[in-house]
Amino acid sequence: MDYNLKVSIDQDSGFCFGVVYAIDMAEEILAEQGYLYCLGDIVHNDEEVVRLKEKGLKIINNEELKSLKNEKVLIRAHGEAPETYKVALANNITLIDASCPVVLKLQNRIKTTHDAQEKVLIFGKHGHAEVIGLQGQTNNEALVFQDLSELDGVELPKSFTLYSQTTKSTDKFYDIKKELIARGYDVKANDTICRQVSNRDKELPNFVKNFDKIVFVSGKKSSNGKVLYEVCKKNNPATYFISKPADLERAMFNPNDKVGICGATSTPMWLMEQVKEVLEAY
């Protein structure tokens, strides 16, 4: 049966500039020397990581970094804590620093704009690479929470500073700020959400409303993917989350459906194009 789907890719989807910068840097060095170490997954997208591993990218963790000497190591867009730079110095490791400028600016702000006595709260995902780097700027004293309910029963000082992981939802950040003020706290809130991410929050609703079905392509580890998927789902309930073309099923679609494809800031355009090819083959 010929489904005859009409398929369009959202041209505003795909890598943000921080990821483009890190991947360009990695590919340049891989072309020169045939291999390169990278601290953690270069991007939260398994398909893209596999592509780069085939070119010689070697993913290591912070423990493995400690036993590495005299090598080049890429720091991905998420940034790193100060401890990583100390280890590199001690082990004669050349760091190729591809930390996203937005993340670096936030790290610097956390490090320099509050005194040691002031409590810092970070709205972010526990264990996320960027959040670990941000916590490191406060000697790991910042309190990280993913959800307001985590603060129930926690004794907080009367006043504190609130920051956000750069890929969180702007609306949710302001809701949290409002609620904390309503609870009687003096909150200095720093909106540190990347505008390239928050602008997609605004653009996606307009895109998804034009289609019968939406296929949202993202790695399962992507924080930003979770946020943007929710935006799509809210504005078009017929939204499917997939990580690769093999996740697609014909049963998701009806003949002559108009299908829109979009993705996270960590989703490569080539992957969305592969999804489009599979759908058009129906």
C-alpha positions in Angstrom: 0.0 0.0 0.0 1.4 3.4 -1.0 1.1 5.9 1.8 2.1 8.9 -0.2 3.2 10.9 2.8 4.1 14.6 2.3 7.2 15.1 4.5 8.9 18.4 5.5 11.9 19.0 7.8 12.0 22.0 10.1 14.9 24.1 8.8 15.4 25.7 12.2 16.0 22.3 13.8 19.4 20.7 14.0 22.7 21.5 15.8 23.1 24.7 17.7 26.3 26.8 17.2 27.9 25.3 20.3 27.6 21.8 18.9 28.6 22.8 15.4 31.8 24.4 16.8 32.7 21.3 18.8 32.1 18.9 16.0 34.0 21.0 13.4 36.9 21.2 15.8 36.9 17.4 16.3 36.7 16.6 12.6 39.5 19.0 11.8 41.9 17.2 14.3 40.6 13.7 13.3 41.5 14.5 9.7 45.0 15.6 10.7 46.0 12.9 13.2 43.5 10.1 12.8 42.3 10.0 16.4 41.3 12.3 19.2 40.2 11.8 22.8 36.9 13.4 23.9 35.8 13.9 27.5 32.3 12.4 27.5 29.9 12.0 24.5 30.7 14.9 22.2 26.9 15.4 21.7 23.9 13.7 23.3 23.1 11.8 20.1 24.2 8.2 19.8 24.0 8.2 15.9 26.4 11.2 15.6 28.7 9.8 18.3 29.0 6.5 16.3 29.7 8.5 13.1 32.6 10.3 14.8 33.9 7.2 16.5 34.3 5.6 13.1 36.6 8.6 12.2 38.7 7.9 15.3 37.1 9.8 18.2 37.8 8.0 21.5 35.3 8.8 24.3 36.8 8.8 27.8 35.5 9.8 31.2 37.1 11.9 34.0 38.6 8.9 35.7 40.3 7.8 32.5 41.6 11.3 32.0 43.6 11.0 35.2 45.7 8.2 33.7 46.2 9.8 30.3 49.4 11.7 29.6 50.9 13.9 26.8 47.7 13.7 24.6 45.2 16.1 23.1 41.7 15.9 24.7 38.6 17.7 23.5 36.3 19.4 25.9 32.8 19.3 24.4 30.2 22.2 24.3 28.9 21.3 27.8 32.0 22.6 29.5 34.0 21.2 32.4 34.7 21.9 36.1 38.0 23.6 37.2 39.3 20.2 38.4 39.6 18.9 34.8 41.9 21.8 33.9 44.1 21.0 36.9 44.4 17.3 35.9 45.3 18.3 32.3 48.0 20.6 33.5 49.5 17.9 35.8 49.4 15.3 33.0 50.7 17.5 30.2 47.4 17.2 28.3 46.6 19.7 25.6 42.9 20.6 26.0 41.0 21.5 22.9 38.4 23.6 24.6 35.1 23.6 22.6 33.0 24.7 25.6 30.0 26.6 24.3 30.5 30.4 24.8 27.0 30.6 26.5 28.1 27.9 29.0 31.5 29.6 29.6 29.7 32.9 30.3 27.4 31.2 32.8 30.3 29.4 34.5 32.1 32.7 34.8 29.1 34.5 36.2 28.5 31.8 38.8 32.2 32.0 39.8 32.6 35.7 40.0 29.3 37.4 40.9 28.5 36.1 44.3 30.4 35.9 47.6 31.3 32.6 49.3 28.5 33.0 51.9 25.7 33.3 49.3 23.8 30.1 48.5 23.5 29.2 44.8 20.6 27.1 43.4 20.9 25.6 40.0 17.7 24.5 38.1 19.2 21.6 36.1 19.4 17.9 35.5 21.3 15.9 38.1 24.5 14.4 36.7 24.4 16.4 33.5 27.8 17.3 32.1 27.0 21.0 32.0 25.6 21.0 35.5 28.7 19.2 36.9 30.8 22.0 35.3 28.6 24.7 36.9 28.6 23.1 40.3 32.4 22.9 40.1 32.5 26.8 40.0 31.1 26.7 43.5 33.3 24.0 45.0 30.3 21.7 44.5 28.4 23.7 47.1 25.5 24.7 44.8 22.2 23.0 45.3 21.0 21.3 42.1 17.3 20.5 41.6 15.3 19.2 38.6 11.9 19.9 40.1 10.5 22.2 42.8 9.3 19.2 44.8 13.0 18.4 45.6 13.2 21.6 47.6 10.3 20.6 49.9 11.7 20.0 53.4 15.1 21.5 52.4 16.2 24.3 54.7 17.1 27.3 52.5 18.5 30.6 53.6 16.3 33.7 53.4 18.1 34.9 50.3 19.9 33.1 47.5 20.8 33.2 43.8 19.0 31.1 41.2 20.7 30.0 38.0 19.5 27.6 35.2 21.2 25.0 33.0 21.3 26.7 29.6 19.0 24.2 27.9 16.1 24.3 30.4 12.6 25.6 29.6 12.4 29.4 30.0 8.7 29.2 31.2 9.5 26.6 33.8 12.4 28.7 35.1 10.2 31.8 35.6 7.5 29.6 37.2 10.1 28.4 39.7 11.3 31.9 40.4 7.7 33.1 41.0 6.9 30.2 43.3 10.1 30.6 45.4 9.3 34.3 45.8 5.7 33.4 46.8 7.2 31.1 49.5 8.8 34.2 51.0 12.4 33.9 49.7 14.5 36.8 48.4 15.5 35.3 45.0 18.1 36.8 42.7 17.2 35.1 39.5 19.7 34.9 36.6 18.0 33.8 33.4 20.9 32.0 31.8 19.0 30.0 29.3 20.5 29.9 25.8 18.4 32.0 23.4 19.0 29.6 20.5 17.2 27.0 22.6 14.4 29.3 24.0 13.7 30.7 20.5 13.0 27.1 19.3 10.4 26.9 22.1 8.7 29.8 20.4 9.2 28.7 16.8 8.2 25.0 17.1 4.5 25.6 18.0 4.1 27.4 14.6 5.9 24.6 12.7 4.0 21.6 14.3 0.6 23.1 13.9 0.9 22.7 10.1 1.0 18.8 10.1 -1.1 15.8 10.7 1.8 14.0 12.4 5.1 15.2 13.9 8.3 13.0 14.2 10.6 14.4 16.8 14.2 13.1 16.4 16.5 13.2 19.4 18.9 11.3 21.5 17.4 9.9 24.7 20.1 11.6 26.8 19.4 15.1 25.5 17.9 17.5 28.1 17.0 20.0 25.4 15.4 17.1 23.4 13.0 16.4 26.3 12.0 20.1 26.6 11.4 20.6 22.9 9.5 17.2 22.5 7.1 18.5 25.2 6.7 21.7 23.3 5.8 19.7 20.2 3.5 17.3 22.0 1.6 20.2 23.6 1.0 21.9 20.3 0.4 18.8 18.3 -0.6 15.7 20.3 0.2 13.4 17.3 3.9 13.8 18.0 6.2 10.7 18.0 9.7 10.7 19.7 12.3 8.6 17.9 16.1 8.4 18.1 16.8 6.7 14.7 14.9 5.8 11.5 14.5 2.1 12.7 12.2 3.4 15.4 9.6 4.4 12.8 6.5 2.2 12.2 4.1 2.4 9.4 1.2 2.1 11.9 2.0 5.6 13.1 0.8 7.1 9.8 -2.3 7.2 7.6 -2.2 7.5 3.8 -1.6 11.1 2.6 -0.6 12.4 6.0 1.4 15.6 6.1 4.4 14.8 8.3 6.7 17.3 9.9 10.2 16.3 11.2 12.0 18.3 13.8 14.7 17.7 16.5 16.8 18.9 19.4 19.9 21.1 19.3 21.9 17.9 19.4 20.2 16.2 16.4 22.2 16.2 13.2 20.4 17.3 10.0 21.7 14.2 8.2 19.7 12.0 10.7 16.5 14.0 10.1 17.1 13.6 6.3 17.4 9.8 6.7 14.1 9.8 8.6 12.6 11.8 5.7 13.8 9.2 3.2 12.3 6.3 5.1 8.9 8.1 5.4 8.9 9.0 1.7 9.7 5.3 0.8 6.3 4.4 2.4 
